[in-house]
Amino acid sequence: MRQYDFLQLDVFTDRVFHGNPLAVFPEAEGLTDEEMQKIAREMNLSETVFVLPPRDDVSLKRLRIFTPMIELPIAGHPVVGTWNALARAGGLVPVPEGGSGWTRVHQELGVGILPVDIEFEDGEPRQVVMTQGAFLTHNEVDDMGERAEIERALGLAPEDLDESLPIEVVSTGLPILVVPVRSLAGLGRIRMSASLLAEAYTRAGAALCYAFTRETREGSPSQAHARSFVPDAGVAEDPATGAAAGPLAAYLVKHGALNIEADDEGVFRFRIEQGDFMERPSRINVQVRRGEEAAIEEVRVGGAAVMVARGSLMF
């Protein structure tokens, strides 16, 4: 019989039973692709991470991320939660002198090698911040028939959408369909049709649908409240989606849709709320650096995580 230990965390929160649950297998050597997929299905969380030795001289670890149905090339809450867990284990991630401060490591993901910054406080990880891939705008959904299909798939009326912003496919590694909604009330009225929505965002070239409103529950520093739907990956709704929060943050900066200014370094720093409609409140910190001619130069996503369980899988 084989045995693999795992950890479970709640991510993008500092309170248990909030945020997005995550399973992490910190020593996954020996598992096949098929076994990883079966284990992710068995764990039945939005994502499960398998930590492997790196295949290069730069990365500290290689992360493979699985939903119950598919493998993902990049995802936010798995990265934040996994490095929080690895930093707690001791010995792998260097703790700054004095126990407080920042440490940078590199990780290998399906999209390549990306840096991760870990903030320590009194020897414990306080938050993890991941740098995402280049921000890309793929296409705008301006066909009225396609827009009507998206509205129908979300169970919304045309007047529920925020017409001042486009329905657009954007990416920092994973293409997402961004759907602007006028209000929190409208966002709460979403009643998704899984088959219709999966068909709509797939046709648009996206891997998930991220509906959002600029009306927030907590006010500043929050600038958006979002809901994430990934039905074809076995995730009806996700409590916190870092791989979507990053491109949404860049989208908001690109379209001048924020009510805050950049700091002296040209960085917009704010928060995206998610998960409240699932009773799993999540708070995702985002940073977007804007360079010359308003180009998006860097997108970073981070937050806290808490350990909630540990165990062993035997098969």
C-alpha positions, 0 to 999 in steps of 0.5 A: 500500500502506498501512502501520501501525506497531504495538507488542507488550507483555507486560502485568501483569508486569515480565518478558518472556514472562509476563503478557498479550500486547497489540498496540497501534497508536498511530496508527490514524487512517484504519482502518475498523471492519471493518479494525480487526476484521480486524487484531485477528484477524490479530494473534491476541492476546486484545486489540489496541488502536487509538489515535485522537484524542479526540472531546472536550476532556478525553481525551488519546486515544481507545482502541478495543479488539478481541478476534479476534471482537468490540470491547470497551467496556472492558478492563484489560490493553489500557488498562495496556499502551497507556498504558505504551507511549504514556508510553514514546514521549515527548512525549505524557504529561507526565513529573513534574518530576525524572522520578519521581512520578505523572501523571494523564491521561484517556482515552475508552473505549467506556464513557465518559471515565475517568482513568488514573494513570501512575507514573514512575521515572527518566523511565520508566513503572513502572506504570499504574493505571486507574479503572474504572466504578461497581461493580454487582451484576447478579444471583446464580445461585442456581437449582440447575439453572443452577449445575449447568450452570456446573459441567458447563461448567467440568468441576467437581464440586459439591464443587469450588465454594466454597459460602461465596460466591455465583456472581454477575454483577458489573461495573465496565463489563463484566459478568462471571460470578464463580465461587468455587472451593474451592482451587488444585487445583480451579481447576487441574482446570477443563476448559472446554467452550467452547459450554456455558460461553459459553451459561451466562455469556451466559444469566446476562447476563455477557460472560465467566466468571472462576473464582477461589479465595482460595487463592493461590500467593504469599500476601500481598499476593495475595488471589485466584487467577483464571482467565478464559474468554471462548470466544465472543470467540475467547479460550479463556483469558485470561492477565490480565483487568483488567476482571474483576479489578476487579469481582472485587476489589469482590465480595471486599470486598462479601462480606467475603472478604478476610483484610486490612483497609482502610487509613486512607483506607478502601482495600483494596489487594491483588493478584490472581494469574492466568495461571499455569495457562497458563505466563503468570504475571500479577500484577494490583494492585487498589484498592477504596475502601469508603465509608459503609454499606459501599458500594463507591465506587471500583475501580482496577486497575493493573500493570507492562508490558514492551515485547517487539516492534515492527513494521509491518502492510502491506496 
